[in-house]
């Protein structure tokens, strides 16, 4: 976790992908958006994972419509487990229909890249090491701190992808400003379990990844407790 070869692998190469052109107006469109986006994530992350000395394999994408997930028995709008990125189309459809449409798009981009960040943690052994350390901890408070380190790193890795691809996506203008707003408003202050990090921490780590376009900026496991609040 603290000295993983991923941190020394260098800058993430740009996938040179544009934002998927489909809009979340139907379940089929949501599925197409995430399928295209994950292919682009594969293109960027595969060479860096191999450069770091790990084996790369692509995750499977599962888009559900308020139904039970194949692998992840959770009710979150996005989840990752056992090599499956699982996204709930109902969440995206409602956001696009009822709220700011640009916010709906930036949320989709951030969340799928965040869940892909968990896949990167699995490929590099970070997830397994963190889980082992968490299991050995004697207090729930310590385990929540460990969870925040893992989740904030996934968001930092999400930012790294977008930062590497910013010229091609493109992450500029109104889209970028709305994305920055989005990552500033995804804290877990409302959640008594505090497992993901508050708004300030989430914004800081996601923007660190974006600015560096490299996982070298994402070592949350050596960060101070205050920076992963």
C-alpha positions in Angstrom: 0.0 0.0 0.0 2.6 2.5 1.1 5.4 1.6 -1.4 3.5 0.0 -4.3 5.3 0.0 -7.6 2.2 1.8 -9.1 3.3 5.0 -7.5 6.6 4.9 -9.4 5.2 3.9 -12.8 5.0 7.5 -14.1 2.3 9.6 -15.7 -0.9 7.9 -17.0 -1.0 7.9 -20.8 -3.9 9.7 -22.4 -6.5 7.3 -23.9 -7.2 10.1 -26.4 -10.9 9.3 -25.9 -13.6 11.9 -26.1 -16.6 11.9 -23.7 -19.1 9.3 -24.9 -21.6 11.2 -27.1 -24.7 9.4 -25.8 -26.8 11.0 -23.1 -28.4 9.1 -20.2 -32.0 9.2 -21.6 -32.5 5.4 -21.7 -31.0 2.4 -20.0 -29.4 1.4 -23.4 -27.7 4.8 -23.6 -26.4 4.5 -20.1 -25.0 1.1 -20.8 -23.4 2.4 -24.0 -21.8 5.3 -22.1 -20.2 3.2 -19.5 -19.1 0.5 -21.9 -17.3 3.1 -24.1 -15.9 4.8 -21.0 -14.5 1.7 -19.5 -12.8 0.7 -22.8 -11.0 4.1 -22.7 -10.0 3.5 -19.1 -8.6 0.1 -20.2 -6.5 1.8 -22.9 -5.0 4.2 -20.4 -4.4 2.0 -17.4 -3.3 -1.3 -19.1 0.2 -0.1 -20.2 0.9 1.6 -16.8 -0.2 -1.5 -14.8 2.1 -3.6 -16.9 5.0 -1.1 -16.6 4.6 -1.3 -12.8 5.1 -5.1 -13.1 1.5 -6.3 -12.6 -0.8 -8.3 -14.8 -3.6 -6.4 -16.4 -7.1 -7.7 -17.1 -10.2 -5.6 -17.9 -13.1 -5.5 -15.5 -16.6 -6.4 -16.6 -19.2 -3.7 -16.8 -22.7 -4.3 -15.4 -25.5 -1.7 -15.8 -28.5 -2.5 -13.7 -31.9 -0.8 -13.7 -32.8 -0.9 -10.0 -32.4 -4.7 -10.0 -30.2 -6.9 -7.9 -26.6 -6.8 -9.0 -24.9 -10.0 -10.2 -21.9 -9.6 -8.0 -22.4 -6.6 -5.7 -25.3 -6.9 -3.3 -25.4 -3.2 -2.4 -27.8 -0.4 -3.1 -25.3 2.3 -4.1 -25.5 4.0 -7.4 -22.1 2.6 -8.3 -20.1 -0.3 -6.9 -17.1 -2.6 -7.6 -16.4 -6.1 -6.5 -14.9 -9.3 -7.8 -13.8 -7.7 -11.1 -17.2 -6.2 -11.9 -18.0 -2.4 -12.2 -21.7 -2.2 -11.4 -23.6 1.0 -12.2 -27.3 1.8 -11.6 -28.9 3.4 -14.6 -31.9 4.6 -12.6 -29.6 7.0 -10.7 -28.3 8.5 -14.0 -31.7 8.7 -15.7 -33.2 10.5 -12.8 -30.3 12.9 -12.5 -30.4 13.8 -16.2 -34.2 14.1 -16.2 -34.7 16.0 -13.0 -31.5 18.0 -12.3 -28.6 19.8 -14.0 -27.8 17.7 -17.1 -24.1 18.7 -17.1 -23.9 17.6 -13.4 -25.4 14.3 -14.4 -22.7 13.8 -16.9 -19.8 14.8 -14.7 -21.1 12.5 -12.0 -21.2 9.6 -14.4 -17.6 10.3 -15.5 -16.3 10.6 -11.9 -18.2 7.6 -10.5 -17.2 5.1 -13.2 -13.6 6.1 -13.1 -13.7 5.9 -9.3 -15.0 2.3 -9.4 -12.3 1.6 -12.0 -9.8 2.9 -9.4 -10.9 0.1 -7.1 -10.1 -2.3 -10.0 -6.6 -0.8 -10.1 -6.3 -1.3 -6.4 -7.2 -5.0 -6.9 -4.7 -5.5 -9.8 -1.9 -4.0 -7.8 -2.5 -5.8 -4.5 -3.4 -2.6 -2.7 -7.0 -3.7 -2.0 -6.0 -7.0 -0.6 -3.3 -5.5 1.6 -5.7 -2.8 2.9 -8.3 -5.4 3.6 -5.9 -7.6 5.5 -4.7 -4.6 7.6 -8.3 -3.5 8.2 -9.3 -7.0 9.4 -6.5 -7.0 11.9 -7.6 -3.6 13.4 -9.2 -3.8 16.8 -11.5 -0.8 16.5 -14.2 0.3 14.2 -12.8 3.8 14.1 -9.5 2.6 12.8 -11.2 0.5 10.2 -13.2 3.5 9.0 -9.9 5.5 8.6 -8.5 2.6 6.5 -11.7 2.6 4.4 -11.3 6.4 3.8 -7.8 5.9 2.6 -8.9 3.3 0.1 -11.9 5.3 -1.1 -10.0 8.6 -1.4 -7.3 6.8 -3.4 -9.9 5.5 -5.8 -11.2 9.0 -6.3 -7.6 10.3 -6.8 -7.1 7.6 -9.5 -10.3 8.7 -11.1 -9.0 12.2 -11.3 -5.7 10.9 -12.7 -7.4 9.4 -15.7 -9.4 12.6 -16.5 -6.3 14.7 -16.0 -4.3 12.6 -18.4 -7.1 12.8 -21.1 -8.1 16.4 -20.4 -7.1 17.6 -23.9 -9.1 15.0 -25.7 -12.2 14.5 -23.5 -12.0 17.5 -23.3 -12.1 18.5 -19.6 -12.3 22.2 -20.1 -14.7 25.2 -19.8 -18.2 24.6 -18.3 -17.7 20.8 -18.2 -14.5 21.1 -16.1 -16.1 23.7 -13.7 -19.1 21.4 -13.2 -16.8 18.4 -12.6 -14.8 20.4 -10.0 -18.2 21.3 -8.3 -19.2 17.7 -8.4 -16.1 16.4 -6.7 -16.4 19.2 -4.1 -19.8 17.9 -3.1 -19.3 14.2 -2.7 -18.3 14.1 1.0 -19.7 11.6 3.5 -20.4 14.1 6.3 -24.0 13.0 6.2 -23.1 9.4 6.7 -22.5 8.4 10.4 -20.2 5.6 9.2 -17.8 8.1 7.6 -16.3 5.5 5.3 -15.4 7.6 2.2 -14.0 11.0 3.4 -15.6 14.4 3.8 -16.1 16.9 1.0 -12.8 18.7 1.6 -10.8 15.5 1.5 -12.6 14.2 -1.5 -12.1 17.3 -3.5 -8.4 17.6 -2.5 -7.5 14.0 -3.4 -9.5 14.0 -6.7 -7.9 17.2 -7.8 -4.5 16.0 -6.8 -4.9 13.1 -9.2 -6.3 15.4 -11.9 -3.4 17.9 -11.6 -0.7 15.2 -11.6 -2.3 12.8 -14.1 -0.4 10.2 -12.3 -1.0 7.6 -9.5 2.2 9.0 -7.8 -0.1 11.7 -6.4 -2.5 9.1 -4.9 -0.6 7.5 -2.0 -3.3 8.1 0.7 -1.7 5.4 2.8 1.2 7.6 3.8 -1.0 10.7 4.2 -1.7 12.3 7.6 -5.0 11.5 9.3 -6.1 15.1 8.9 -5.9 14.8 5.1 -8.1 11.8 4.9 -10.8 13.1 7.3 
